């Protein structure tokens, strides 16, 4: 593809590169540059891509797209914002694949993964469509699953994935849209048919600093969407949806003033039941996932269906046979009269939701094991400790992904939330040993909740990912227990 085609609709400040240059591919990682490529120098948080221009030139790149003239002799194109330009160049290079699919974006603090998975299943059942999925657990093209590093991939990788989906016959794509990806322009140029806002609670304040900035980041999705659906019960809804074009379709489990409301809500140990009301149409709805938050997740899916013209009853029927996402209130086998659940909850609101969900089905104690991620929002740590002590009967404080922080330092910031409260707790920094202790010291009827890892099969210590799957850990502990008998 010619350079001028890749640069279509991009504001160029200065250029020494011919628009007639043939470009083989685009790269933003100098290690992946091949002769004839366009290297895009992006300023990152840990490294500035401009430092690697000499390496890209040495490898034979045809030109460099950057924000300042390079220090080496190489054809260059200067733009104001190379990160934004990367996204737009990627769209041009891959021939705008989102214009050939119906793309649904889901954003919010909690529920993104489950809602995305449920929408995929709903579209497959109601439309017989081949649907792509992009999210924190995995990326999927129909039934084919791929590993993912980020909730929302970097823009170049994202557009490549979209093109792969279209070429494989996908007519729809459902994707989680993180606040980071919006601020960092990863989804710039993506054509969204529907945007969905689930909720906003405290998280990522290490990055966004304030809740107002966090809300502003989420709001960046909706001007890109043709249609929008939002949780009317969330106090941040009006802020997040302020720039959404046209009418916003709202849903509620508390009010009768939304476009879609939940009536006669019934919560049981393994499902939710309610009547979905839109205008004069009332449809009985069942989702085989527990907890009040599952009602909101179901309403998100039904709202998406209605915006796409799918009958309410058809969407409700699809939900009745749907299953949730891996690592979300997931039960794992045990060796006795006690239970173990795995859940991804990593925010105060999420752990409160999952504890309230599991409380009614715990015959004995509700034992919660959790930690907090390192190099992330430190303000939420004591809050999560307080909620754990208020809503569970025993708390085990351990590590999550400590990253570059010491586990003991993270735990020290969790503990003020538990101190002075009657709920007993123990501290075991090693997560595997903490899980072992929880199982070895269980009482009959206990429900043990392993919080924070969910679908993840690794732990991040320093900058290294170490394999750690809690399903495997529990199975290994049970095997050891059996061998000792």
C-alpha positions in Angstrom: 0.0 0.0 0.0 1.3 3.5 -0.8 2.2 5.8 2.1 -0.3 8.4 0.9 -3.1 5.9 1.2 -2.0 5.0 4.8 -1.9 8.7 5.7 -5.4 9.4 4.3 -7.3 11.9 6.5 -4.3 12.3 8.8 -3.0 15.8 9.5 0.7 15.9 8.5 2.8 18.7 10.0 5.9 18.0 8.0 7.2 15.3 5.7 10.3 14.2 3.9 8.8 10.9 2.7 7.2 10.5 -0.7 3.6 9.6 -0.7 4.3 7.2 -3.5 6.5 5.0 -1.2 5.3 1.4 -1.1 4.8 0.3 2.5 5.0 -3.4 3.4 3.4 -3.2 6.9 3.1 -0.9 9.9 5.0 -1.5 13.1 5.1 0.3 16.4 7.6 -2.1 18.0 11.1 -1.6 16.5 11.9 -5.2 17.2 9.3 -6.2 14.7 10.3 -3.9 11.9 11.0 -5.4 8.5 12.5 -3.8 5.4 9.9 -1.6 3.7 7.8 -1.1 6.8 6.4 2.2 8.2 7.6 2.6 11.8 5.4 4.6 14.1 7.2 6.1 17.1 4.7 6.2 20.0 5.5 7.9 23.4 4.7 5.2 26.0 4.7 5.3 29.8 7.8 3.1 30.1 9.6 3.9 26.9 9.5 6.6 24.1 9.3 5.0 20.7 11.3 7.9 19.3 14.4 6.4 21.0 14.1 3.4 18.8 14.0 5.2 15.5 17.7 4.4 14.8 17.0 0.7 15.3 14.0 0.8 13.0 16.1 2.6 10.4 18.9 0.1 10.7 16.4 -2.7 10.1 15.4 -1.0 6.8 12.1 0.7 7.5 10.8 2.7 4.5 9.8 5.7 6.6 9.1 6.8 10.2 5.9 8.5 11.5 6.8 10.6 14.6 6.2 13.8 16.5 9.7 15.3 16.0 12.4 15.1 13.4 14.5 12.0 13.9 18.2 12.1 14.7 19.1 9.7 11.9 18.8 10.1 8.1 15.5 8.3 7.3 12.3 9.6 5.5 9.9 10.8 8.1 6.4 12.1 8.6 5.7 14.4 11.5 2.2 14.4 13.1 0.9 16.1 16.3 -0.1 12.8 18.0 1.6 9.7 16.8 -0.6 7.4 19.0 -3.8 8.7 17.4 -2.1 8.6 14.0 -1.2 4.9 14.6 -4.9 4.1 15.1 -6.0 6.0 12.0 -3.2 4.6 9.8 -4.1 1.1 11.0 -7.7 1.6 10.0 -6.5 2.7 6.5 -4.0 -0.1 6.1 -6.6 -2.8 7.0 -9.3 -1.2 4.9 -11.7 -0.1 7.6 -13.0 -3.6 8.6 -15.5 -2.2 11.2 -17.4 -0.6 8.3 -18.1 -4.2 7.2 -19.4 -5.5 10.6 -21.8 -4.4 13.3 -19.6 -3.5 16.3 -20.9 -3.3 19.8 -18.7 -1.7 22.5 -19.2 -2.3 26.2 -17.7 0.0 28.8 -18.0 0.4 32.5 -16.1 -0.6 35.7 -17.9 -3.9 36.3 -19.8 -6.3 34.0 -18.0 -5.7 30.7 -16.8 -9.2 30.3 -20.0 -11.0 31.3 -22.1 -8.6 29.2 -19.9 -9.1 26.2 -20.0 -12.9 26.4 -23.8 -12.8 26.8 -24.3 -10.5 23.9 -22.2 -12.8 21.7 -24.3 -15.8 22.7 -27.6 -13.8 22.2 -26.6 -12.7 18.7 -25.5 -16.2 17.7 -28.9 -17.6 18.8 -31.2 -14.8 17.6 -29.5 -14.1 14.3 -27.5 -17.2 13.6 -24.6 -14.8 13.2 -20.8 -15.5 13.3 -19.7 -13.2 16.1 -16.2 -12.0 17.1 -15.4 -11.2 20.7 -12.6 -9.0 22.1 -12.1 -8.9 25.8 -10.1 -9.4 29.0 -10.5 -13.2 29.0 -9.8 -14.0 25.4 -10.4 -12.9 21.8 -12.7 -15.1 19.7 -13.6 -15.4 16.0 -16.8 -17.5 16.1 -15.8 -20.5 18.2 -12.0 -20.1 17.7 -10.3 -18.7 20.8 -7.1 -16.6 21.0 -5.0 -15.4 23.9 -5.2 -11.7 24.8 -2.8 -9.5 26.7 -5.0 -6.4 27.2 -8.7 -5.9 27.6 -8.5 -3.7 24.4 -5.5 -4.4 22.1 -3.3 -1.7 20.8 -4.9 0.0 17.8 -2.7 -1.7 15.1 -3.4 -5.2 16.6 -7.0 -4.3 17.0 -7.6 -3.4 13.4 -5.7 -6.5 12.3 -8.0 -8.6 14.4 -11.1 -6.9 13.0 -9.9 -7.6 9.5 -9.3 -11.3 10.5 -12.9 -11.4 11.8 -14.4 -10.0 8.6 -12.3 -12.3 6.4 -13.5 -15.2 8.5 -17.1 -14.3 7.9 -18.0 -12.5 11.1 -21.0 -10.1 10.7 -20.8 -8.8 14.3 -18.2 -8.1 16.9 -18.7 -7.5 20.6 -15.8 -5.8 22.4 -14.9 -4.6 25.9 -13.7 -1.0 25.7 -11.5 -0.1 28.6 -11.0 3.5 29.9 -7.3 3.2 29.1 -7.9 2.3 25.5 -10.2 5.3 25.1 -7.7 7.8 26.5 -4.8 6.1 24.6 -6.7 6.3 21.3 -6.7 2.5 20.7 -10.2 2.6 19.4 -9.9 5.8 17.3 -11.5 5.3 13.9 -13.6 2.3 15.0 -17.1 2.4 13.8 -19.4 1.4 16.7 -23.1 0.6 16.0 -23.9 0.3 19.7 -22.2 1.5 22.9 -23.2 0.2 26.3 -22.5 1.8 29.7 -22.8 -0.7 32.6 -21.7 1.3 35.7 -18.9 3.4 37.2 -17.3 2.7 40.5 -13.9 3.3 42.0 -11.0 1.7 40.0 -8.0 2.8 38.0 -7.5 6.0 39.9 -3.7 5.3 39.7 -4.2 6.2 36.0 -7.1 8.6 36.0 -6.5 10.3 39.4 -10.1 11.3 40.0 -13.5 9.8 39.5 -14.4 12.8 37.3 -11.4 12.0 35.0 -12.4 8.3 35.0 -15.9 9.2 33.9 -14.6 11.6 31.3 -12.5 8.7 29.9 -15.5 6.4 29.7 -17.5 9.2 28.0 -15.1 9.2 25.0 -16.7 6.0 23.6 -20.2 7.4 23.0 -19.6 10.1 20.4 -18.2 7.2 18.3 -21.4 5.2 18.6 -24.5 5.4 16.4 -26.7 4.1 19.2 -26.2 4.0 23.0 -27.7 2.1 26.0 -27.0 2.9 29.6 -27.7 1.9 33.2 -30.1 4.6 34.4 -29.5 3.6 38.0 -25.9 4.6 37.9 -25.3 8.2 39.2 -22.6 8.7 36.6 -24.8 8.0 33.6 -25.6 11.5 32.6 -21.9 12.5 32.8 -20.7 9.5 30.8 -23.4 9.8 28.2 -23.4 13.6 27.9 -21.9 13.6 24.3 -23.8 10.6 23.0 -25.5 11.6 19.7 -29.3 11.2 19.7 -31.5 9.5 22.3 -29.9 7.1 24.8 -31.9 3.9 25.5 -31.9 3.4 29.2 -32.5 0.4 31.5 -33.2 0.2 35.2 -33.8 -2.3 38.0 -35.0 0.4 40.4 -37.1 2.9 38.5 -40.1 2.8 36.1 -38.8 5.8 34.1 -36.3 3.9 31.9 -37.0 2.5 28.4 -36.5 -1.0 29.8 -37.2 -2.0 33.4 -37.0 -5.1 35.5 -40.1 -6.0 37.5 -40.8 -8.8 40.0 -37.1 -9.6 40.5 -36.4 -12.9 42.1 -32.9 -14.0 43.2 -32.0 -17.6 43.9 -28.7 -19.4 44.5 -28.0 -20.1 40.8 -30.1 -17.7 38.7 -32.1 -14.5 38.5 -35.7 -14.2 37.3 -37.5 -11.0 36.4 -40.1 -9.5 34.1 -38.6 -7.2 31.4 -40.9 -4.4 30.7 -40.6 -2.2 27.5 -43.6 0.0 26.9 -46.6 -2.3 27.2 -44.6 -5.5 26.4 -43.8 -7.7 29.5 -41.4 -10.7 29.0 -40.4 -13.2 31.6 -36.6 -13.4 31.7 -34.3 -15.9 33.3 -30.5 -15.8 33.4 -28.6 -18.7 35.0 -26.2 -16.5 36.9 -26.8 -15.4 40.5 -26.9 -11.9 42.1 -28.6 -8.6 41.6 -25.8 -7.5 39.3 -26.8 -10.3 37.0 -30.2 -8.5 36.5 -28.3 -5.5 35.3 -26.1 -7.6 33.0 -29.2 -9.2 31.5 -30.8 -5.7 31.0 -27.7 -4.6 29.2 -28.0 -7.5 26.8 -31.7 -7.0 26.2 -31.1 -3.3 25.6 -28.5 -4.1 23.0 -30.9 -6.5 21.3 -33.7 -3.8 21.1 -31.3 -1.3 19.6 -30.4 -3.8 16.9 -34.0 -4.5 16.2 -34.1 -8.0 17.8 -37.5 -8.7 19.5 -37.4 -8.6 23.3 -38.9 -12.1 23.6 -36.3 -13.6 21.3 -33.5 -12.0 23.3 -35.0 -13.2 26.6 -35.2 -16.7 25.2 -31.6 -16.6 24.2 -30.6 -15.5 27.7 -32.4 -18.4 29.3 -29.8 -20.8 27.7 -26.8 -18.6 28.0 -23.8 -19.2 30.3 -21.5 -16.7 32.0 -17.8 -15.9 31.5 -15.0 -18.0 32.9 -13.9 -16.9 36.3 -17.1 -15.0 37.2 -18.7 -16.7 40.2 -17.2 -20.0 39.0 -17.6 -23.0 41.2 -14.8 -25.6 41.3 -14.9 -29.2 42.7 -14.0 -29.9 46.3 -13.5 -33.0 48.4 -16.1 -32.5 51.0 -19.1 -30.7 52.4 -17.7 -27.2 51.5 -17.5 -25.2 48.3 -14.9 -23.1 46.5 -15.8 -20.3 44.1 -13.4 -18.3 41.9 -14.2 -14.7 40.9 -12.4 -11.9 39.2 -13.7 -9.1 41.4 -10.9 -6.5 41.9 -12.9 -3.3 42.8 -14.8 -2.4 46.0 -18.1 -2.5 44.2 -17.3 -5.9 42.5 -16.4 -7.6 45.8 -19.4 -6.2 47.5 -21.6 -7.6 44.7 -20.1 -11.1 44.7 -20.1 -11.4 48.5 -23.8 -10.3 48.6 -24.5 -12.9 45.9 -22.8 -15.8 47.7 -24.0 -15.0 51.2 -27.5 -16.5 50.8 -26.0 -19.8 49.4 -23.3 -20.2 52.1 -24.6 -23.0 54.5 -21.7 -22.2 56.9 -19.1 -19.4 57.0 -18.4 -17.2 54.0 -14.6 -17.2 53.8 -13.0 -14.6 51.5 -9.5 -14.7 50.2 -8.2 -11.7 48.3 -5.4 -9.3 47.6 -4.9 -6.1 45.7 -2.9 -5.5 42.5 0.4 -3.8 42.7 1.1 -0.6 40.8 -2.6 0.1 40.7 -5.1 2.3 42.5 -3.9 2.3 46.2 -6.9 4.2 47.5 -9.2 1.3 47.1 -7.1 -1.1 49.2 -8.5 -0.2 52.7 -12.0 0.1 51.2 -11.8 -3.5 49.9 -10.5 -4.6 53.3 -13.5 -2.9 55.1 -16.0 -4.4 52.7 -14.5 -7.9 53.1 -14.7 -7.6 56.9 -18.3 -6.4 56.8 -19.7 -9.0 54.4 -17.7 -12.2 55.1 -17.2 -14.3 58.2 -13.5 -14.8 57.8 -10.9 -13.0 55.7 -7.6 -14.2 54.3 -5.4 -11.4 53.0 -2.9 -12.5 50.4 -1.3 -11.4 47.1 -3.0 -10.7 43.8 -0.6 -9.5 41.1 2.0 -7.6 43.2 3.9 -6.5 40.0 6.8 -4.2 41.2 5.5 -3.7 44.7 6.3 -5.8 47.7 3.3 -8.0 48.7 3.8 -7.0 52.3 3.5 -3.3 51.5 0.2 -3.9 49.6 -1.2 -5.9 52.4 -0.2 -3.2 54.9 -2.5 -0.8 53.0 -5.4 -3.3 53.0 -5.2 -4.0 56.8 -6.5 -0.6 58.1 -9.9 -1.5 56.6 -10.1 -4.6 58.8 -8.5 -3.5 62.0 -10.9 -2.8 64.9 -13.6 -4.9 63.3 -14.9 -8.1 64.8 -14.4 -10.3 61.7 -11.3 -12.5 62.2 -8.6 -12.5 59.5 -5.2 -14.0 58.7 -2.4 -12.8 56.5 -0.6 -15.2 54.2 1.3 -13.3 51.4 2.0 -16.4 49.3 -1.3 -16.9 47.4 -0.8 -20.6 46.8 -0.1 -21.2 50.5 -3.1 -19.0 51.4 -5.4 -21.1 49.2 -3.9 -24.3 50.8 -4.5 -22.8 54.3 -8.2 -22.0 53.4 -8.9 -25.5 52.3 -7.0 -27.3 55.0 -8.7 -25.2 57.7 -12.2 -25.2 56.3 -15.2 -26.1 58.4 -18.2 -28.1 57.2 -20.5 -26.0 55.1 -17.9 -23.2 54.4 -18.0 -21.3 51.1 -14.5 -20.2 50.2 -14.3 -17.3 47.7 -11.0 -16.8 45.9 -11.2 -13.3 44.7 -9.2 -11.3 42.2 -7.8 -13.8 39.7 -10.9 -15.2 38.0 -10.0 -16.2 34.5 -6.3 -15.3 34.8 -3.9 -18.3 34.8 -0.9 -16.3 35.9 0.5 -14.1 38.6 2.6 -11.0 37.8 5.6 -10.7 40.0 7.9 -7.8 39.1 7.6 -7.7 35.3 7.4 -11.5 34.9 4.2 -13.5 34.4 4.3 -16.8 36.3 1.8 -19.6 35.5 -0.8 -19.8 38.3 -4.3 -21.2 37.6 -6.4 -21.4 40.7 -8.4 -24.3 39.3 -5.2 -26.3 39.0 -4.0 -25.1 42.5 -7.2 -26.3 44.2 -7.1 -29.6 42.3 -3.4 -30.2 43.3 -4.3 -29.5 47.0 -7.2 -31.9 46.9 -4.9 -34.5 45.3 -2.4 -34.1 48.1 -5.1 -34.4 50.7 -6.4 -37.6 49.1 -2.8 -39.0 49.0 -2.4 -38.3 52.7 -5.5 -40.2 53.7 
